[in-house]
């Protein structure tokens, strides 16, 4: 470990490293022994039950932070379970084990993207007839929310900008 002293980067001494580790252990013990608050319990309950409480992806996209993250504990992640993966919802395409080898970056075929963001569909790069946007339906194109101006809209805002208007929020 290093520290900066008078603009120079120097190694920490073994005593300094030991003191830092001791303080870290004290903080961990304090956190583990403190009584849980109502907020803590609520968050634990919601986290454990979020995939049962919210069944549709549209609503789930508005509660990303409440979805569990992978813990790499070897437990089963059931097919259809949604997780928070770096602020984006992913859904398990199959039953899988909670291991680093099975995370969305290392095993993308095991996961499905949730095509919603903040309650609105994400506009795909290619819009098929079955994914067409209805007139007045909103969707995300990048970080911009658009409203479709035409029925059965199969064009992206980049391809046919006249078919969309930006929604000011």
Backbone bond lengths (Angstrom), bond angles and torsions (degrees), N, CA, C in turn:
res aa  C-N    CA-C-N  psi(-1)  N-CA   C-N-CA  omega(-1)  CA-C   N-CA-C  phi
1 X - - - 1.450 - - 1.525 107.86 -
2 X 1.310 114.53 151.63 1.460 119.89 -176.73 1.523 110.62 -127.70
3 X 1.334 114.41 162.58 1.459 120.99 174.65 1.517 107.46 -142.31
4 X 1.316 115.69 164.47 1.462 121.46 179.60 1.539 107.92 -108.62
5 X 1.334 115.41 123.33 1.457 121.47 179.04 1.525 107.73 -127.69
6 X 1.337 115.56 118.45 1.472 120.69 -179.53 1.525 112.33 51.01
7 X 1.318 116.07 40.93 1.457 120.54 176.64 1.521 114.21 81.79
8 X 1.329 118.60 0.37 1.462 121.84 178.72 1.530 109.01 -110.34
9 X 1.339 115.61 138.78 1.457 121.12 176.75 1.523 107.97 -90.33
10 X 1.339 114.47 122.85 1.462 120.25 -179.28 1.526 109.81 -130.84
11 X 1.328 116.06 157.57 1.464 121.20 177.81 1.522 110.32 -73.00
12 X 1.340 115.42 144.77 1.460 120.00 172.35 1.527 108.92 -73.31
13 X 1.301 115.37 149.33 1.467 119.00 176.14 1.517 108.60 -77.78
14 X 1.317 116.56 164.00 1.468 120.17 178.85 1.525 111.00 -62.78
15 X 1.329 117.72 -33.23 1.469 120.92 176.91 1.530 110.82 -66.03
16 X 1.332 117.27 -41.45 1.476 121.13 178.84 1.529 110.47 -65.18
17 X 1.326 116.75 -42.08 1.469 120.44 178.37 1.522 109.69 -63.89
18 X 1.314 117.52 -42.90 1.463 121.84 178.78 1.528 111.07 -61.30
19 X 1.332 116.94 -41.79 1.472 121.03 179.36 1.528 110.51 -64.39
20 X 1.319 117.44 -40.27 1.476 121.38 178.76 1.524 109.78 -64.24
21 X 1.322 117.27 -45.70 1.467 121.45 179.25 1.533 111.24 -62.20
22 X 1.315 117.08 -41.44 1.467 121.28 178.45 1.521 110.65 -61.14
23 X 1.323 116.76 -44.91 1.472 121.39 178.87 1.525 111.17 -64.18
24 X 1.337 116.85 -40.12 1.468 120.74 178.75 1.521 110.02 -62.66
25 X 1.319 117.46 -43.20 1.468 121.06 179.29 1.529 111.04 -64.34
26 X 1.328 117.53 -39.85 1.468 121.09 177.18 1.524 110.60 -60.69
27 X 1.342 116.43 -45.07 1.468 120.82 179.58 1.527 110.91 -62.76
28 X 1.325 117.21 -41.48 1.468 120.69 178.22 1.527 111.06 -62.14
29 X 1.320 116.64 -43.90 1.465 120.20 178.87 1.521 111.66 -64.25
30 X 1.325 116.40 -41.65 1.462 120.38 178.34 1.526 110.09 -61.44
31 X 1.336 117.44 -44.62 1.464 121.50 -179.38 1.525 110.69 -64.50
32 X 1.321 117.71 -41.79 1.466 120.87 -178.55 1.519 112.90 -70.28
33 X 1.324 117.42 -26.39 1.460 119.49 -175.77 1.526 113.91 -97.72
34 X 1.333 118.05 -9.40 1.458 118.77 -178.25 1.524 109.98 -71.46
35 X 1.321 117.36 146.80 1.473 120.25 177.24 1.532 110.72 -63.88
36 X 1.310 115.79 142.80 1.452 120.00 177.50 1.526 110.00 -75.76
37 X 1.314 115.70 141.51 1.461 121.18 178.02 1.526 109.57 -90.42
38 X 1.293 115.88 170.43 1.465 120.35 175.50 1.528 110.35 -59.47
39 X 1.319 116.45 -38.31 1.468 121.20 178.21 1.527 110.16 -63.14
40 X 1.336 116.60 -42.88 1.470 120.70 178.06 1.525 110.70 -59.43
41 X 1.330 116.05 -47.90 1.470 121.49 -178.07 1.524 110.28 -63.91
42 X 1.329 116.53 -43.73 1.461 120.61 178.81 1.520 110.52 -59.14
43 X 1.332 115.83 -46.26 1.473 120.52 -179.57 1.533 110.61 -63.20
44 X 1.339 117.78 -42.06 1.462 120.84 177.49 1.527 110.90 -61.98
45 X 1.336 116.87 -44.62 1.464 121.23 -179.39 1.526 110.94 -63.04
46 X 1.321 115.65 -47.60 1.469 119.35 -178.88 1.525 109.78 -63.70
47 X 1.336 116.67 -44.84 1.457 120.11 179.81 1.520 112.66 -58.51
48 X 1.316 116.36 -40.01 1.462 120.67 -178.69 1.524 112.66 -74.27
49 X 1.330 117.18 -23.29 1.468 120.59 -173.01 1.524 114.41 -119.94
50 X 1.321 118.30 4.75 1.466 121.07 -172.15 1.527 112.57 -57.10
51 X 1.339 118.16 -37.85 1.461 120.39 -177.64 1.520 112.38 -73.18
52 X 1.340 117.25 -14.93 1.454 121.88 174.80 1.525 110.70 -93.11
53 X 1.335 115.66 -38.20 1.466 121.23 -178.35 1.524 111.06 -67.32
54 X 1.324 116.39 -46.25 1.473 121.69 -178.31 1.515 107.71 -110.43
55 X 1.326 116.16 114.62 1.458 119.55 -175.09 1.525 113.86 -100.51
56 X 1.335 118.28 -16.14 1.465 119.03 -178.53 1.528 110.73 -107.57
57 X 1.317 115.60 147.38 1.464 121.39 -176.91 1.522 112.72 -67.98
58 X 1.322 117.49 -31.45 1.461 121.05 179.47 1.532 110.31 -59.38
59 X 1.322 116.44 -50.07 1.465 120.57 179.09 1.520 110.66 -69.79
60 X 1.325 116.79 -41.25 1.471 120.72 -179.85 1.525 111.09 -57.81
61 X 1.327 117.64 -34.17 1.465 120.78 -178.84 1.522 112.36 -65.90
62 X 1.322 116.57 -14.88 1.463 121.05 177.56 1.526 111.70 -93.28
63 X 1.343 117.20 -0.28 1.465 121.61 -177.62 1.531 110.80 -134.21
64 X 1.309 116.99 38.99 1.466 121.59 -176.35 1.522 111.53 -55.26
65 X 1.329 117.65 -44.55 1.465 121.00 -175.70 1.529 113.48 -64.49
66 X 1.324 117.89 -18.78 1.462 120.61 179.62 1.527 112.55 -86.15
67 X 1.324 117.45 -12.59 1.466 120.40 179.85 1.526 109.87 -78.72
68 X 1.330 116.41 146.07 1.467 119.23 -178.30 1.525 111.60 -68.63
69 X 1.313 115.14 153.86 1.464 122.03 171.79 1.520 107.44 -100.65
70 X 1.314 116.66 164.76 1.459 119.45 175.27 1.522 108.79 -68.06
71 X 1.321 116.06 142.30 1.463 121.51 -178.82 1.521 112.29 -113.59
72 X 1.333 117.47 -9.74 1.465 123.24 -178.41 1.526 111.32 57.57
73 X 1.339 114.98 43.81 1.467 120.60 -178.46 1.527 112.45 -103.76
74 X 1.332 116.96 2.07 1.456 120.52 178.33 1.515 115.09 81.95
75 X 1.332 118.35 0.37 1.459 121.27 179.93 1.527 111.17 -72.51
76 X 1.309 115.21 162.09 1.454 121.56 177.89 1.528 110.43 -74.14
77 X 1.325 116.78 133.78 1.464 122.87 167.66 1.525 104.83 -109.41
78 X 1.323 115.94 112.50 1.462 121.21 -174.59 1.524 111.50 -72.61
79 X 1.330 114.60 149.39 1.464 121.73 175.16 1.529 109.55 -50.37
80 X 1.312 117.42 133.06 1.461 122.11 178.18 1.516 114.46 91.42
81 X 1.341 117.80 -8.90 1.461 120.74 179.07 1.523 110.03 -70.37
82 X 1.333 115.70 131.13 1.470 120.69 176.68 1.522 109.22 -93.15
83 X 1.340 115.67 141.67 1.459 121.07 175.88 1.523 109.54 -129.18
84 X 1.318 115.15 159.60 1.466 122.53 173.18 1.520 106.18 -90.68
85 X 1.321 116.68 110.99 1.459 121.21 179.01 1.521 108.39 -113.32
86 X 1.329 115.39 96.26 1.474 122.16 -179.32 1.528 111.53 54.27
87 X 1.338 116.31 43.74 1.454 121.04 176.29 1.515 114.99 85.01
88 X 1.320 117.81 4.32 1.461 122.15 178.32 1.525 108.57 -124.13
89 X 1.327 116.37 140.04 1.462 119.83 178.49 1.517 110.84 -78.38
90 X 1.328 114.53 135.94 1.463 122.32 172.95 1.522 106.40 -128.84
91 X 1.341 116.59 150.50 1.461 120.84 179.72 1.524 108.67 -123.13
92 X 1.336 116.23 132.51 1.459 121.26 179.17 1.525 109.50 -64.24
93 X 1.331 116.54 123.79 1.461 121.51 -179.61 1.528 111.50 -80.73
94 X 1.322 116.00 -20.11 1.468 123.04 -179.99 1.526 107.96 -145.65
95 X 1.327 117.50 168.32 1.459 120.16 168.77 1.527 107.14 -65.23
96 X 1.323 116.92 136.58 1.463 120.05 179.83 1.516 109.81 -151.47
97 X 1.332 116.06 165.66 1.459 121.35 179.46 1.517 109.45 -93.63
98 X 1.317 115.67 144.46 1.463 122.61 -179.70 1.532 108.70 -77.70
99 X 1.342 115.22 80.62 1.466 121.74 178.89 1.521 108.67 -131.43
100 X 1.302 116.27 159.10 1.460 120.76 179.66 1.532 111.13 -60.16
101 X 1.323 116.66 -35.65 1.467 120.37 179.83 1.524 112.04 -63.22
102 X 1.338 117.60 -24.57 1.467 121.71 -177.35 1.521 113.64 -100.05
103 X 1.333 118.85 8.39 1.473 118.62 -178.46 1.530 110.38 -72.71
104 X 1.326 117.76 162.94 1.466 120.85 -175.28 1.533 115.05 -58.59
105 X 1.320 117.83 -27.84 1.468 119.34 178.05 1.528 111.38 -75.83
106 X 1.324 116.12 -40.15 1.466 120.39 -176.20 1.527 113.33 -85.71
107 X 1.316 117.35 -24.30 1.471 121.22 -178.07 1.530 109.96 -139.56
108 X 1.337 118.24 65.97 1.470 120.42 -175.08 1.526 114.26 -61.02
109 X 1.331 118.00 -24.59 1.467 120.08 -179.85 1.525 112.23 -68.87
110 X 1.340 117.27 -16.86 1.464 120.91 -179.94 1.523 112.36 -85.86
111 X 1.329 117.07 -4.38 1.466 121.57 -172.79 1.522 110.90 -128.89
112 X 1.332 115.02 148.72 1.466 121.95 174.27 1.520 108.12 -112.60
113 X 1.321 115.85 140.56 1.457 120.04 173.47 1.516 109.03 -74.25
114 X 1.305 116.80 142.90 1.461 121.53 172.85 1.529 105.47 -89.49
115 X 1.302 116.77 119.69 1.469 120.43 -172.18 1.528 112.79 -87.91
116 X 1.328 116.26 35.10 1.461 122.44 176.48 1.518 109.16 -129.15
117 X 1.305 115.43 151.05 1.465 122.06 176.11 1.518 106.88 -142.56
118 X 1.313 117.02 124.34 1.468 122.45 178.66 1.525 112.77 49.62
119 X 1.332 116.34 38.92 1.460 121.05 174.62 1.519 116.00 89.05
120 X 1.325 118.47 -2.89 1.468 121.89 179.71 1.526 109.79 -122.59
121 X 1.337 116.02 149.20 1.459 119.99 178.62 1.528 110.41 -63.75
122 X 1.316 115.37 150.27 1.452 121.66 171.36 1.519 106.39 -88.83
123 X 1.317 116.45 129.17 1.462 120.70 -179.33 1.530 107.80 -73.49
124 X 1.350 117.69 117.88 1.465 119.17 -179.21 1.531 111.40 -73.99
125 X 1.326 115.50 161.37 1.473 120.24 179.21 1.519 111.32 -64.65
126 X 1.330 115.69 -33.10 1.465 121.37 175.01 1.517 107.20 -121.63
127 X 1.320 116.65 122.85 1.470 121.10 -179.39 1.521 108.02 -106.17
128 X 1.321 116.09 112.88 1.462 120.80 177.83 1.530 109.01 -82.63
129 X 1.312 116.12 170.93 1.466 120.38 179.93 1.532 111.15 -60.00
130 X 1.339 117.29 -35.80 1.466 119.67 -179.42 1.525 111.90 -74.52
131 X 1.339 117.90 -18.21 1.463 121.73 178.61 1.530 112.44 -102.63
132 X 1.332 117.40 6.33 1.467 121.50 -176.37 1.532 111.05 -55.25
133 X 1.320 115.06 144.84 1.456 121.22 178.41 1.521 109.61 -89.28
134 X 1.326 115.35 138.77 1.467 121.57 177.17 1.521 109.23 -76.73
135 X 1.323 116.20 161.20 1.466 120.58 173.39 1.531 107.96 -60.15
136 X 1.311 116.63 133.30 1.467 125.66 -179.87 1.529 113.89 75.89
137 X 1.328 118.65 -0.71 1.465 119.95 175.92 1.527 108.83 -75.46
138 X 1.320 115.40 138.03 1.467 120.49 -179.23 1.514 110.84 -98.68
139 X 1.332 114.89 151.66 1.458 120.45 177.81 1.517 110.99 -156.40
140 X 1.329 115.31 154.73 1.460 121.84 179.96 1.520 110.50 -89.59
141 X 1.315 116.55 129.36 1.458 123.22 170.60 1.530 104.58 -120.03
142 X 1.331 115.51 100.82 1.460 119.11 -171.32 1.521 108.72 67.97
143 X 1.312 115.91 -128.25 1.471 120.86 -179.95 1.518 112.44 -101.11
144 X 1.326 116.93 13.85 1.466 121.43 -178.39 1.526 109.76 -113.73
145 X 1.326 115.94 132.94 1.459 121.81 177.55 1.527 108.89 -90.83
146 X 1.333 115.90 127.55 1.469 122.53 -179.67 1.517 110.20 -118.27
147 X 1.352 116.36 155.47 1.466 123.77 173.24 1.523 107.46 -116.57
148 X 1.334 115.81 130.96 1.462 120.49 178.37 1.529 109.75 -71.34
149 X 1.302 115.98 131.85 1.466 121.50 179.61 1.522 112.42 -96.00
150 X 1.333 116.65 -6.85 1.469 120.37 -178.25 1.527 109.79 -130.17
151 X 1.303 116.13 155.16 1.464 121.53 176.81 1.526 109.32 -77.55
152 X 1.313 116.05 151.15 1.469 122.57 177.69 1.527 111.32 52.12
153 X 1.321 115.96 45.86 1.464 122.56 -175.89 1.535 110.19 -74.99
154 X 1.334 115.63 113.50 1.463 120.82 178.63 1.525 111.68 -109.68
155 X 1.321 116.14 14.13 1.463 121.51 -179.97 1.530 110.07 -107.65
156 X 1.313 116.41 145.48 1.461 120.47 175.15 1.526 108.48 -84.01
157 X 1.314 117.69 163.02 1.471 119.71 176.20 1.533 112.50 -60.06
158 X 1.327 116.86 -27.40 1.468 119.62 178.88 1.529 111.11 -74.05
159 X 1.330 117.39 -36.76 1.464 121.76 -176.46 1.527 111.42 -79.98
160 X 1.329 117.64 -42.23 1.472 121.45 -176.88 1.522 108.89 -138.98
161 X 1.346 117.19 78.04 1.466 120.57 -176.27 1.526 113.58 -59.90
162 X 1.342 117.69 -25.91 1.465 120.39 179.61 1.530 112.03 -65.94
163 X 1.331 117.42 -17.51 1.457 121.84 179.54 1.512 114.22 -86.33
164 X 1.350 115.74 1.11 1.463 120.17 -175.72 1.514 111.35 -139.55
165 X 1.336 115.02 154.58 1.465 120.17 169.29 1.521 108.64 -132.97
166 X 1.316 115.43 147.67 1.453 120.27 179.47 1.532 108.78 -74.12
167 X 1.325 115.34 137.07 1.460 121.54 178.09 1.526 107.21 -98.32
168 X 1.326 116.13 122.33 1.465 120.97 177.23 1.526 107.19 -87.01
169 X 1.304 116.58 129.12 1.474 119.71 -178.48 1.512 110.06 -111.82
